[in-house]
Amino acid sequence: MSAVATPVDPVTLEIMANGLRSVADETFAALMKSAYSTNIKERRDHSTAVMDPAGRLIVQADASLPIHLASMGGLMESLLARFGNELRDGDLFVANDPHVAGGTHLPDINMAMPVFHGGELIAFMCNIAHHADVGGAVPGSMAGGLTEIYQEGLRIPVVRLFREGVLQQDLLDLILLNVRVPAERRGDYFAQIASCRLGRSRLLETIGQYGAAALRDGFEQIVRRSADRLRAAVAELPDGVYRFEDAMDDDGMGATDIPIRLAIAVKGGDIHFDFSGSARQVTGNINVTRNATQASVCYALKALLDPDAPNNQGVLDLPRLTVEKGSLLDAAFPAPVAARANTCQRIIDVILGALAPALPEAAVGAANGANTTAVFAGTDPRTGSDYVYLETLGGGFGGRATKDGKDGVQVHITNTSNLPVEAIEMEYPLRVRSYGLIANSGGPGRQRGGLGLERIVAPVDHACTFNGAGERFARQPWGVFGGGPGATGAFHHVGADGTAARLPDKPIAVTVAPDEAVVVRTPGAGGYGDPAERAPEALEDDLESGKFDETWLAEHYPQLRD
């Protein structure tokens, strides 16, 4: 096909944009299918994207995680600042550090490969994958009780893993020496490498189809079109200042009720998110970097105003942010950040709470049960090899204007799945004694909140360690427009005699014997609207499904007491 002249016409632009999305989607699938760890191949905790030569996000795979939205931009900013004049065809860069390399926490390994055509830099193919362990003080690198970034794992600045197509073996050896289960980590690394290479090939095919000049113009139009689309949606909001406040349960190190405060100023197509007055950074590892806050804001804004808008730089650049350096939401070195997703979920809840009066049809009850982290680690008695099973389990999704909340799902910024029992028991020396929904855990409302999950896990023929991080374990997930709150979550340690003792909300290095178990209970979600307005047939379904019992329903729905 002959090259398409610039500027690109609207029809060709749409075809080109869909083609670029297919590149991102194909590389996402390739990474998933070639990964070794359950966290990637089963739970799909990874993202892929195409960036332009300036490091702007052009397309992101549809199945990618919203929390990764800004991480790739952070990587590109650091990469271009350090290597912008030294890029070569065949290079591949790797990084993860939140403080010097644009990451959001150490387990997310970022990779970027420049794509050249005719000696000219045309694009970057990028991906991120959450590795089940990156070293540090505890298996899984995600437990509570960590107080500085050094304890959370291996810090990788932006470095060349491949130099003009040649693997820097000594660098890879250094990385693998500092992580647990290195064979699994190596497999996941090469899955990411293969994904980048596949993306490079597909982008070169795209350049061959349209020409480099047309592709550059397409990049510009894709970004501008998304920005204009979202700005028009913002302009439909009533002008004004919308405020809301919520708090994190705790940081695992003694601080509790840690506030996140927000004022959203809307005027025309301009929107400003001001987090002034939020907590200063804390000792525990629930801090977040600015780019993670940016990703949370952009996700929430897009979800409320235009869920079908593509993720690209036009979305990232639209909202203005005021975030104080050294605060919980823009933490300074050497702040620990491993559990940053819990705080990102709370940022989203605050945005939803603030804009609910302006967008009642889009609002949902609070739901932060989707990021309850559980890590089981030990030595497999069958093989003598170490293992690390990491998962962030789903919880309830809030009630909506026209629908009940979903039960036991990942919500908002973590677009992953819950790991099937079969995968757990095939891959690890663990037995899942029980797995199901928690009755009565969804908040009451005209539309009820979703239910949380309970999973009981026991080691088989060995002792293991358990680490975790829970939120909405103390503060209930609230409802909106009169909806009631959902239930909180909890961790319990079940002894050999069957007695269950509650664990701290962010436990670290709990020993679990072969005849013992850990109970992971995730939070439910808040309801939407006055419970008195719930339809009789919906209440019948609640009871018949077994998700709610008669006593609980009578307590929370006044029409059942008449």
C-alpha positions in Angstrom: 0.0 0.0 0.0 1.3 3.4 -0.8 2.1 5.8 2.0 -0.8 8.0 3.2 -0.1 11.8 2.9 -0.4 14.0 5.9 -2.5 15.4 7.5 -4.3 12.2 8.1 -8.0 12.3 7.2 -10.6 11.3 9.9 -11.4 7.9 8.4 -7.7 6.9 8.1 -7.1 8.3 11.6 -9.8 6.0 13.0 -8.3 3.0 11.2 -4.8 3.9 12.3 -5.9 4.4 15.9 -7.6 1.0 16.0 -4.5 -0.5 14.4 -2.3 0.9 17.1 -4.7 -0.3 19.8 -4.5 -3.8 18.3 -0.7 -3.6 18.6 -1.0 -2.8 22.3 -3.7 -5.5 22.8 -1.6 -8.2 21.0 1.5 -7.4 23.0 -0.6 -7.6 26.2 -1.8 -11.0 25.2 1.7 -12.2 24.3 3.1 -11.1 27.7 0.3 -12.8 29.5 0.6 -16.1 27.5 4.4 -16.3 27.9 4.7 -15.3 31.6 5.7 -17.7 34.3 4.0 -16.3 37.4 0.3 -16.7 38.2 0.1 -13.0 39.0 0.7 -12.2 35.3 -0.4 -15.2 33.3 -3.6 -15.8 35.4 -4.4 -12.4 37.1 -3.1 -10.2 34.2 -1.4 -7.8 36.4 0.4 -6.0 33.5 0.0 -3.3 30.9 1.3 -2.5 27.5 1.4 0.8 25.6 2.8 2.7 22.6 4.5 6.0 23.4 5.7 8.7 21.0 9.3 10.0 20.7 8.6 12.7 23.3 7.4 10.0 25.8 3.7 10.8 25.5 1.2 8.0 25.9 -0.5 7.3 22.5 -2.4 4.0 23.1 -2.7 1.6 26.0 -4.0 -1.9 25.7 -7.7 -2.1 26.6 -7.1 -4.7 29.4 -4.3 -2.7 30.9 -4.5 -1.5 34.5 -5.5 2.2 35.1 -2.9 2.4 37.9 -0.2 2.0 35.2 -1.6 4.9 33.2 1.0 7.4 34.5 3.8 5.0 35.3 4.9 4.6 31.7 5.1 8.4 31.4 7.2 8.6 34.5 9.6 6.0 33.0 9.8 7.8 29.7 10.5 11.2 31.4 13.4 9.6 33.3 14.6 7.6 30.2 14.7 10.6 27.9 16.4 12.8 30.5 19.2 10.3 30.9 19.5 8.7 27.5 17.7 10.9 25.1 20.8 11.5 22.9 22.1 8.0 23.2 19.3 5.8 22.0 20.1 3.1 19.5 18.1 0.6 17.5 17.8 -2.6 19.5 18.1 -1.0 22.9 15.8 -2.0 25.7 15.5 -0.2 29.0 14.3 -1.5 32.4 13.4 0.4 35.6 11.2 0.3 38.6 12.2 2.9 41.2 9.4 5.3 42.3 11.8 8.0 43.4 14.3 8.2 40.5 12.7 6.3 37.6 9.1 7.3 37.4 7.6 4.1 38.9 4.9 3.8 41.5 6.2 0.8 43.5 9.1 -1.6 43.1 7.2 -4.8 42.1 6.1 -3.1 38.9 8.9 -3.6 36.4 8.8 -1.1 33.5 10.4 -1.8 30.1 10.7 0.4 27.1 12.1 -0.3 23.6 12.8 2.5 21.1 11.5 1.9 17.6 13.6 3.3 14.7 12.7 3.6 11.0 15.3 4.8 8.5 17.5 5.9 11.4 14.8 8.0 12.9 13.2 7.5 16.3 9.4 6.9 15.6 8.0 5.5 18.9 8.6 3.5 22.0 7.0 0.1 22.8 6.5 -0.1 26.6 5.1 -2.5 29.2 4.8 -2.9 32.9 4.4 -6.2 34.8 3.9 -6.7 38.5 6.5 -9.3 39.7 5.5 -11.5 42.6 8.7 -10.6 44.4 11.5 -8.1 43.9 13.5 -8.9 47.0 13.5 -6.8 50.1 12.7 -7.6 53.7 9.7 -10.0 53.1 8.6 -12.4 50.4 6.3 -10.7 47.9 7.8 -7.3 48.7 4.4 -6.0 49.6 3.8 -6.5 53.4 2.9 -3.8 55.9 5.5 -2.9 58.5 8.1 -1.6 56.0 9.3 1.9 56.7 11.7 2.9 53.8 12.0 2.1 50.2 15.2 0.1 50.8 13.2 -2.6 52.7 10.8 -3.0 49.8 13.1 -4.6 47.3 15.7 -4.0 44.6 15.7 -0.5 43.3 16.4 -0.3 39.5 17.1 3.1 37.9 16.6 3.5 34.2 19.3 1.2 32.7 19.9 -0.6 29.4 19.1 -4.3 29.6 19.8 -4.7 25.9 22.4 -2.6 24.1 21.8 -2.6 20.3 20.1 -6.0 20.6 22.7 -7.6 22.9 21.6 -8.7 26.4 23.7 -7.2 29.2 24.0 -10.5 31.0 25.8 -9.1 34.0 23.0 -6.7 34.7 20.4 -9.4 34.5 22.5 -11.6 36.8 22.6 -8.8 39.3 18.8 -8.3 39.2 18.1 -12.0 39.6 20.5 -12.4 42.4 18.4 -10.0 44.5 15.0 -11.5 44.1 13.2 -14.6 45.4 12.3 -17.4 43.0 14.7 -16.2 40.3 13.7 -18.7 37.7 10.1 -17.4 37.8 11.4 -13.9 37.7 13.6 -14.6 34.7 10.6 -16.1 32.9 8.5 -13.0 33.5 11.4 -10.7 32.4 11.7 -12.5 29.1 7.9 -12.4 28.6 8.2 -8.6 28.9 11.1 -8.6 26.5 9.3 -10.7 23.9 6.3 -8.4 24.2 8.4 -5.4 23.4 10.0 -7.1 20.5 6.6 -8.1 19.1 5.4 -4.6 19.5 8.4 -3.2 17.7 7.7 -5.5 14.7 4.1 -4.6 14.6 4.9 -0.9 14.7 7.4 -1.2 11.9 4.6 -2.9 9.9 2.3 0.1 10.7 5.0 2.5 9.5 5.3 0.5 6.3 1.6 0.9 5.8 1.1 4.6 6.5 4.6 6.1 6.5 6.5 7.8 9.3 5.1 11.3 8.6 1.5 10.1 8.7 2.1 8.1 11.9 3.5 11.2 13.6 0.5 13.2 12.5 -1.8 10.4 13.7 -0.1 10.5 17.1 -0.9 14.3 17.4 -4.5 13.9 16.4 -5.1 10.9 18.7 -3.9 12.9 21.7 -5.7 16.1 20.7 -9.0 14.3 20.0 -9.0 12.7 23.4 -8.2 15.9 25.2 -11.0 17.8 23.3 -13.5 15.0 24.0 -12.8 14.9 27.8 -12.7 18.7 28.0 -16.1 18.9 26.4 -17.4 16.4 29.0 -15.9 18.6 31.8 -17.7 21.6 30.4 -21.0 19.9 30.9 -20.4 19.8 34.7 -22.0 22.7 36.7 -19.3 25.2 37.6 -18.4 25.2 41.2 -16.2 23.8 43.9 -16.9 20.2 45.1 -15.4 18.9 48.3 -15.0 15.6 50.0 -12.8 14.0 52.7 -12.1 10.4 53.6 -9.2 8.6 55.5 -7.0 5.6 55.3 -7.4 3.1 58.1 -3.8 3.0 59.2 -0.2 2.8 57.9 0.7 -0.4 59.7 3.1 1.6 61.9 0.8 3.2 64.4 -0.7 6.1 62.4 -4.5 5.9 62.1 -7.3 7.8 60.4 -5.0 9.4 57.8 -6.9 12.0 56.0 -7.2 12.6 52.2 -8.9 16.0 51.5 -10.0 17.2 48.1 -11.5 20.3 46.5 -12.4 20.1 42.8 -12.9 23.4 41.1 -14.8 23.3 37.8 -15.1 26.2 35.4 -16.0 25.7 31.8 -13.7 23.0 30.4 -11.2 23.5 33.2 -11.0 21.2 36.2 -8.6 21.5 39.1 -8.0 18.8 41.8 -6.6 20.4 45.0 -5.5 17.9 47.6 -4.1 20.6 50.0 -4.6 19.6 53.6 -4.2 15.9 53.1 -1.9 14.0 55.5 1.9 14.3 55.3 3.7 11.2 54.2 3.6 8.4 56.8 6.1 6.0 58.2 4.3 2.9 56.7 4.2 2.0 53.1 0.8 3.4 52.0 2.4 6.5 50.5 2.0 7.3 46.8 4.1 9.2 44.3 2.6 12.1 42.3 2.2 10.1 39.2 0.2 7.4 41.0 -2.1 10.2 42.2 -2.3 11.5 38.7 -3.3 8.1 37.4 -6.0 7.9 40.0 -7.4 11.3 39.2 -7.4 10.6 35.4 -9.1 7.2 35.9 -11.8 8.6 38.1 -12.5 11.5 35.8 -12.7 9.4 32.7 -14.9 6.7 34.4 -17.3 9.4 35.6 -17.5 11.5 32.4 -16.5 9.4 29.4 -15.7 5.7 30.2 -15.2 4.9 26.5 -12.6 7.6 25.9 -9.2 6.0 25.0 -6.4 6.3 27.5 -3.6 8.5 26.2 -1.8 11.7 27.0 -4.8 13.8 26.2 -6.5 12.3 29.3 -3.4 12.7 31.5 -2.8 16.3 30.6 -6.3 17.6 31.1 -6.8 17.8 34.9 -4.7 20.3 36.9 -3.4 18.9 40.2 -2.3 20.6 43.4 -0.5 18.1 45.6 2.0 19.0 48.3 5.4 17.5 48.1 6.2 15.3 51.1 2.5 14.5 51.6 0.8 11.1 51.5 -0.1 11.8 47.9 3.3 13.0 46.7 5.8 11.2 48.9 9.5 12.2 49.0 12.5 9.8 49.1 13.0 7.5 51.0 9.3 6.9 51.6 8.0 3.3 51.3 5.2 3.0 48.7 4.6 -0.8 48.2 0.9 -0.6 49.2 0.2 2.5 47.2 -2.8 0.9 45.4 -4.8 1.0 48.6 -4.3 4.8 48.8 -5.0 5.2 45.1 -8.4 3.4 45.6 -9.1 5.9 48.4 -8.2 8.8 46.2 -10.8 7.5 43.7 -13.4 7.1 46.5 -12.8 10.8 47.5 -13.3 11.9 43.9 -16.5 9.9 43.5 -17.8 11.3 46.8 -17.0 14.9 45.7 -18.6 14.7 42.3 -21.6 12.6 43.3 -23.9 15.6 43.7 -23.0 16.8 40.2 -23.2 13.3 38.6 -25.8 11.3 40.5 -26.3 8.9 37.6 -22.6 8.0 37.4 -21.9 7.9 41.2 -21.3 4.6 43.0 -21.1 3.6 46.7 -17.6 3.5 48.0 -15.7 0.2 47.3 -12.1 -0.3 48.4 -12.2 -4.0 49.0 -10.5 -4.8 45.7 -6.9 -4.5 46.9 -6.6 -6.7 49.9 -3.1 -8.1 49.6 -2.2 -11.6 50.7 1.2 -13.2 50.3 2.0 -16.8 51.2 5.6 -17.9 50.9 7.8 -20.9 51.8 9.6 -23.9 50.5 7.6 -26.4 48.5 8.1 -29.8 50.2 7.6 -31.6 46.9 10.5 -29.9 45.1 12.6 -28.2 47.7 12.2 -25.0 45.8 11.0 -21.7 47.2 7.7 -20.2 46.2 5.8 -16.9 46.6 2.1 -16.7 46.0 0.9 -13.1 45.9 -2.6 -11.9 45.2 -4.6 -8.7 45.6 -8.1 -10.1 46.1 -11.3 -8.4 44.9 -14.2 -7.2 47.1 -17.5 -5.4 46.7 -18.3 -2.8 44.1 -20.7 0.0 45.1 -24.3 0.2 44.3 -25.2 2.3 41.3 -28.1 4.5 40.2 -29.8 1.6 38.3 -27.9 -1.5 39.3 -26.8 -3.3 42.4 -23.0 -3.4 43.1 -21.1 -6.4 41.8 -19.9 -9.1 44.2 -16.3 -10.1 44.8 -14.7 -8.2 41.9 -11.7 -6.0 41.3 -12.7 -2.4 41.0 -11.5 1.0 39.8 -7.7 1.2 39.4 -6.8 -2.5 39.7 -8.2 -4.2 36.6 -7.0 -7.7 37.5 -8.8 -11.0 38.2 -9.2 -13.1 41.3 -6.9 -16.2 41.0 -8.9 -19.4 40.6 -8.6 -22.1 43.3 -7.4 -24.6 40.7 -4.4 -22.3 39.7 -3.4 -21.8 43.4 -3.5 -25.5 44.2 -1.7 -26.6 41.0 1.1 -24.0 41.3 1.7 -23.9 45.1 1.8 -26.3 48.1 -1.4 -24.7 49.4 -4.9 -25.9 49.9 -7.9 -23.5 49.6 -10.3 -24.8 52.3 -13.0 -22.4 51.5 -13.7 -19.7 48.9 -17.0 -17.7 48.6 -18.9 -14.5 49.1 -19.5 -13.1 52.6 -23.2 -13.0 53.5 -24.6 -9.6 54.6 -21.4 -7.7 53.6 -23.0 -5.4 51.0 -24.4 -2.1 52.1 -28.1 -1.6 52.1 -29.7 0.8 49.6 -32.2 1.2 46.8 -29.4 -0.6 44.9 -27.4 -2.6 47.4 -23.6 -2.7 47.6 -21.5 -5.7 46.4 -20.4 -8.5 48.7 -16.8 -9.1 49.8 -15.0 -12.4 49.5 -13.7 -14.9 52.0 -10.8 -17.3 51.2 -9.3 -19.7 53.7 -5.8 -20.9 52.8 -3.7 -23.6 54.5 -0.1 -24.8 53.7 0.2 -28.5 52.8 2.9 -30.6 54.5 5.0 -27.5 55.5 5.0 -24.3 57.4 4.7 -21.1 55.5 4.8 -17.4 56.2 1.9 -14.9 55.6 2.1 -11.2 54.9 -0.7 -8.9 54.1 -2.1 -5.4 53.7 -5.8 -4.6 54.2 -7.8 -1.4 53.9 -11.4 -0.7 54.7 -10.7 -3.1 57.6 -11.5 -0.4 60.2 -13.5 2.3 58.3 -16.6 1.0 56.5 -17.1 1.6 52.8 -19.7 4.3 52.8 -22.8 4.6 50.6 -24.3 7.5 48.6 -27.6 9.3 48.6 -28.8 7.5 51.7 -27.2 4.1 51.0 -25.8 2.3 54.0 -22.1 1.2 54.4 -20.7 -2.2 53.5 -18.9 -4.5 55.9 -15.2 -4.2 56.7 -12.6 -6.8 55.9 -10.2 -8.7 58.2 -7.4 -11.3 58.4 -7.6 -14.2 60.9 -5.1 -16.9 61.9 -6.8 -20.3 62.5 -5.0 -22.5 64.9 -4.8 -26.3 64.9 -7.7 -26.4 67.4 -9.9 -24.4 64.9 -9.8 -21.2 67.0 -9.5 -18.0 64.9 -7.5 -15.1 66.1 -7.7 -11.7 64.4 -4.4 -10.6 62.8 -3.3 -7.0 62.4 -4.7 -5.3 59.4 -1.2 -5.2 57.9 0.5 -8.3 59.2 4.1 -9.2 58.5 5.9 -12.6 58.8 3.1 -14.6 60.4 4.1 -18.3 60.7 1.4 -20.7 59.5 1.9 -24.4 60.5 0.7 -27.3 58.3 -2.5 -27.8 60.4 -3.3 -24.1 60.6 -4.8 -21.6 58.1 -5.3 -17.9 57.2 -8.7 -16.4 56.6 -8.7 -13.5 54.2 -12.0 -11.5 54.3 -12.3 -8.6 51.9 -14.6 -5.6 52.4 -18.0 -5.2 50.9 -19.3 -2.0 49.4 -21.7 0.8 50.1 -25.3 1.0 48.8 -26.9 3.6 46.6 -30.1 5.4 47.6 -32.6 5.1 50.4 -33.0 1.4 51.5 -36.7 2.0 52.0 -37.0 2.4 48.2 -35.7 -1.1 47.4 -38.1 -3.0 45.3 -39.9 -6.0 47.0 -38.7 -8.4 44.3 -35.1 -7.3 44.8 -35.4 -8.0 48.5 -36.9 -11.5 47.7 -33.9 -12.2 45.5 -31.5 -11.0 48.2 -33.0 -13.6 50.6 -33.4 -16.4 48.1 -29.8 -16.1 46.9 -28.4 -16.6 50.3 -26.4 -13.4 50.1 -28.4 -11.8 52.9 -30.3 -13.4 55.7 -33.7 -12.6 57.0 -32.5 -11.0 60.3 -30.1 -8.7 58.5 -32.6 -7.6 55.9 -35.2 -6.8 58.5 -32.7 -4.7 60.4 -31.7 -2.6 57.4 -34.9 -2.3 55.3 -37.7 -0.6 57.2 -40.4 -1.9 54.7 -39.8 -5.4 56.0 -40.7 -4.3 59.6 -44.1 -2.8 58.7 
